[in-house]
Structure formats: C-alpha cells, structure tokens
Amino acid sequence: MRFEYYNAQMGSIIGLTDNYRIDRGLFSVNESVVSMLWNRNDDPVKLVIDNEPFLLLSNQTVTVTYLQNIGFDMGCPP
C-alpha cells in the first residue's frame, strides 16, 4: 500500500507505505525527504543507519533525514 497526501497551503507531501523497502522510490518526491519509520510488527527490524546497526523494536519509531543512509542489512546499500 502506498498513499500520498499533498497540502497546498504548506507545500508539503505526506507519504505513507506499509513496505518502505519496495515503495520508497515510488513517491513523487524522493529528494530532501524526512522519513519516520515505525515498526508495527511484533518482531524487531534490523536497520543500518549511516553504517551503524540499529534495532527498531516493536511499536518503536525513528526519524531519519535525507542526509542519512538507511539500509536493512550490513554491507547492503540502501
């Protein structure tokens, strides 16, 4: 699922997805993006943010900016 909402007054776009790995390149804006990752699963998700391992626990959120590199496995590009 992928959804975009555009607010003309603010000039901003809010994009929602249930699979960040697949859908992140499909949004209309892919540059200068702030991402809020929310793990809705019961199991933790292994992330790599700027080459540092990070465990996103169940029902936990993390915010990353366009200046950071997000990956899902060590040694794999985002």
C-alpha positions in Angstrom: 0.0 0.0 0.0 1.3 3.5 -0.9 -0.6 6.7 -0.3 0.4 10.4 -0.8 -1.3 13.5 0.6 -0.4 16.9 -0.7 -1.1 20.0 1.4 -1.2 23.1 -0.9 -1.1 25.6 1.9 2.1 24.2 3.4 3.5 23.0 0.1 4.2 19.6 1.7 3.6 16.0 0.9 2.9 13.2 3.3 3.6 9.7 2.0 2.5 6.5 3.8 3.6 3.0 2.9 3.4 -0.4 4.5 6.6 -1.6 2.8 9.4 1.0 2.9 11.9 -1.2 1.0 9.7 -1.5 -2.0 7.8 1.8 -2.1 10.4 4.4 -1.1 11.4 5.0 -4.7 7.8 5.3 -6.0 6.8 8.6 -4.2 6.6 11.7 -6.3 9.3 13.4 -4.2 12.5 11.4 -3.4 14.9 14.2 -2.5 15.2 16.2 0.8 12.9 13.8 2.5 12.5 13.2 6.2 11.4 9.6 6.9 9.6 8.4 10.0 10.0 4.6 10.3 7.5 2.8 12.5 7.8 -0.9 13.2 4.3 -2.2 13.6 5.4 -5.8 13.7 5.8 -8.0 16.8 9.5 -8.7 15.9 12.3 -6.1 15.8 13.6 -4.9 12.4 17.4 -4.7 11.8 18.3 -1.4 10.2 21.7 0.1 9.3 21.7 3.9 9.6 25.0 5.5 8.4 26.8 2.2 8.7 25.7 1.8 12.4 23.5 -1.2 13.2 20.1 -0.2 14.7 17.4 -2.4 16.1 13.9 -0.9 15.6 11.8 -2.6 18.3 8.1 -3.4 18.1 5.9 -0.3 18.0 9.0 2.0 18.0 9.6 4.9 15.7 12.8 6.5 14.4 13.2 9.6 12.3 15.9 9.9 9.7 16.7 12.7 7.3 17.8 12.8 3.7 21.4 13.3 5.0 21.4 9.8 6.4 21.8 6.5 4.6 19.2 3.8 5.5 19.9 0.1 4.9 18.4 -3.1 6.0 21.4 -5.5 6.2 25.1 -4.8 6.9 27.1 -4.4 3.8 24.0 -3.8 1.6 23.4 -0.4 0.1 20.1 1.3 1.0 
